[in-house]
Amino acid sequence: MKIRTVLYIVIKKEMLQMKHIVCLGDSITDAQRLFSPDGLGYGYVKILSDQMPDDVLITNRGVDGFTVLRLLENVERDCISKMPDLVTILIGINDVGLIMGEEGRPERQNAYVERFRMTYRQLVKQIVEGTDAPVILMEPFLFPCPEKYKNWFPYVKILSKEVKKISRDYQTAFLSLHEPLNSLASEIGMDAVTSDGIHLTEEGHGFLARLLRQKMKELQKH
């Protein structure tokens, strides 16, 4: 029994060294990675990489336009096969866009929400079962700029609650973003944080990277 305990501690310690981090997401994560020399893009993934030791590899697998379904369809290639030590997921705003495209048709909107819930749950299940990596789920976020995006807020909140529940069920880390980012925008100005209400400025990406780095440090302490 003592030997098994020691082995578990060693394995756990190695896992939390986080030598390979895979970041999954949509255009916010992508941040034009295909046009950057190192493939990391120009957003929070790049900023995070610059803060990490040289022996830590970060792989950006964000794709512009992706929904949670597209992440699931590509999870084996983009994540599991890479044997990561940590996985981060930021997805959902394109799913909110699909839901709002059905405005006035509540049954179809509810069906989209249910599909999101089931697909996200399957995505996390496959990552948890297919790797030994801890996972950080980041909630979707949106800014009230332009004004019409205020109508999207209820569904951003609904999907965020679903992500948080999945995080609890699979014992992953959860990172709140909607309220912190909007608070920052209220403090320093909307244009300083977001370029269009969905995507982040350099300041916004830097703030997200700091929140994510702090969450990673919390994981390493446990």
C-alpha positions in Angstrom: 0.0 0.0 0.0 2.8 2.4 0.8 4.5 1.8 -2.5 1.2 2.5 -4.4 0.8 5.7 -2.4 4.3 6.9 -3.3 3.8 6.0 -7.0 0.5 7.9 -7.0 2.2 11.0 -5.6 5.0 10.8 -8.1 2.6 10.4 -11.0 0.4 13.3 -9.7 3.5 15.5 -9.3 4.7 14.8 -12.9 1.2 15.5 -14.2 1.0 18.9 -12.6 4.3 19.9 -14.1 2.3 20.7 -17.2 5.0 20.3 -19.8 2.5 20.3 -22.7 -0.6 22.5 -22.6 -3.3 22.2 -25.3 -5.7 25.1 -25.7 -9.0 24.4 -27.5 -11.5 27.0 -28.6 -12.9 29.2 -31.3 -11.6 32.5 -32.9 -10.9 34.0 -29.4 -8.3 31.2 -28.8 -7.3 31.0 -32.5 -6.3 34.7 -32.6 -5.0 34.3 -36.2 -2.6 31.5 -35.2 -2.2 30.4 -38.9 -0.7 33.8 -39.7 1.7 33.9 -36.7 5.3 32.5 -37.1 5.0 30.2 -34.0 1.4 29.1 -34.6 0.3 30.5 -31.2 -1.6 33.4 -32.6 -1.7 36.9 -31.2 -4.0 36.4 -28.2 -4.0 35.0 -24.7 -2.4 31.7 -25.8 0.7 33.6 -27.0 0.8 35.8 -23.9 0.5 32.7 -21.7 3.3 31.0 -23.7 5.6 33.9 -23.2 5.1 33.7 -19.4 5.9 30.0 -19.2 9.4 28.3 -18.8 11.2 27.4 -22.1 10.6 23.7 -21.5 6.8 24.1 -21.5 5.1 23.5 -24.9 1.8 25.2 -25.6 -0.3 24.1 -28.6 -3.0 26.4 -29.9 -5.9 24.4 -31.4 -8.4 27.2 -31.5 -10.3 27.5 -34.8 -12.2 30.5 -36.1 -15.9 29.7 -36.2 -15.8 26.6 -34.1 -18.8 25.5 -32.0 -18.6 22.9 -29.3 -19.7 20.2 -31.9 -16.7 21.0 -34.1 -14.4 20.7 -31.1 -15.9 17.3 -30.3 -15.5 16.2 -33.9 -11.8 17.0 -33.8 -10.9 16.3 -30.2 -8.9 13.1 -30.9 -6.7 14.8 -33.5 -6.4 18.2 -31.8 -6.1 17.1 -28.2 -6.1 13.5 -27.1 -3.5 12.3 -29.6 -1.1 15.0 -28.4 -1.0 13.5 -24.8 -1.3 16.9 -23.1 -0.5 17.6 -19.4 -3.2 20.2 -19.3 -6.2 21.1 -21.5 -8.0 24.4 -21.6 -11.3 24.9 -23.3 -13.0 28.2 -24.3 -16.0 27.7 -26.4 -19.7 28.7 -26.6 -20.1 32.1 -28.1 -20.7 30.8 -31.6 -23.2 28.4 -30.1 -25.0 31.4 -28.6 -25.0 33.0 -32.0 -26.7 29.9 -33.4 -29.3 30.0 -30.7 -30.0 33.7 -31.3 -30.4 32.9 -35.0 -33.6 31.1 -33.9 -35.0 34.1 -32.0 -38.7 33.8 -31.8 -38.6 30.0 -32.0 -38.2 29.0 -28.3 -38.5 25.3 -29.0 -35.6 25.4 -31.5 -33.6 27.5 -29.1 -34.2 25.1 -26.3 -33.1 22.2 -28.6 -29.8 24.1 -29.3 -29.2 24.5 -25.6 -29.8 20.8 -24.9 -27.5 19.9 -27.8 -24.8 22.2 -26.4 -25.1 20.6 -23.0 -24.9 17.0 -24.3 -22.0 17.8 -26.8 -19.9 19.7 -24.2 -20.4 16.9 -21.7 -19.3 14.3 -24.3 -16.3 16.5 -25.2 -15.1 16.7 -21.6 -15.8 13.0 -21.0 -13.6 12.0 -23.9 -10.7 14.3 -22.8 -10.9 13.1 -19.2 -11.1 9.4 -20.2 -8.5 9.7 -23.0 -5.8 11.6 -21.1 -4.4 12.0 -17.6 -4.6 15.8 -18.0 -6.4 18.2 -15.7 -8.9 20.4 -17.6 -9.8 24.0 -17.2 -13.2 25.0 -18.6 -13.6 28.7 -19.3 -17.1 30.1 -19.5 -18.2 32.0 -22.7 -18.4 35.8 -22.4 -19.9 38.7 -24.3 -19.9 42.5 -24.0 -22.9 44.8 -24.5 -21.3 46.4 -27.5 -23.1 46.8 -29.8 -26.3 47.2 -27.8 -28.0 44.2 -29.5 -25.7 41.8 -27.7 -27.6 42.5 -24.5 -30.3 40.3 -25.9 -27.7 37.5 -26.1 -26.8 37.8 -22.4 -29.5 35.4 -21.1 -28.2 32.6 -23.3 -24.6 33.4 -22.4 -25.6 32.9 -18.8 -27.5 29.7 -19.5 -24.6 28.1 -21.4 -22.2 29.3 -18.6 -24.3 27.5 -16.0 -24.2 24.3 -18.2 -20.4 24.5 -18.4 -20.1 25.1 -14.7 -22.3 22.0 -14.0 -20.2 19.9 -16.3 -17.1 21.1 -14.5 -18.5 20.0 -11.2 -19.6 16.6 -12.5 -16.2 15.8 -14.0 -14.2 17.6 -11.3 -12.4 19.9 -13.6 -11.4 23.5 -12.9 -13.8 26.3 -13.9 -12.7 29.8 -14.8 -15.3 32.6 -14.7 -14.8 35.2 -17.5 -18.0 37.0 -18.3 -18.2 39.1 -15.1 -14.5 39.8 -14.7 -14.1 40.9 -18.3 -17.2 43.1 -18.2 -16.0 44.6 -14.9 -12.7 45.4 -16.5 -14.5 47.0 -19.4 -16.6 49.2 -17.1 -13.4 50.3 -15.3 -11.1 51.1 -18.2 -13.5 51.4 -21.2 -15.2 49.0 -23.5 -13.0 49.8 -26.4 -9.9 49.0 -24.3 -11.0 45.4 -23.7 -13.1 44.3 -26.8 -12.8 45.2 -30.4 -16.4 44.2 -31.4 -18.2 42.9 -28.3 -17.0 39.3 -28.9 -13.3 39.4 -29.5 -10.6 40.8 -27.2 -8.1 43.6 -27.6 -4.5 43.1 -26.6 -5.5 44.4 -23.1 -8.4 42.0 -22.9 -6.2 39.0 -24.0 -3.6 40.0 -21.4 -6.3 40.0 -18.7 -7.6 36.6 -19.7 -4.1 35.2 -19.8 -3.5 36.5 -16.2 -6.7 34.8 -15.0 -5.8 31.6 -16.7 -2.3 31.6 -15.3 -3.6 32.1 -11.8 -6.0 29.2 -12.2 -3.1 27.0 -13.4 -1.1 28.0 -10.4 -4.0 26.9 -8.2 -4.1 23.5 -9.9 -0.4 23.0 -9.3 -0.8 23.7 -5.5 -3.3 20.8 -5.2 
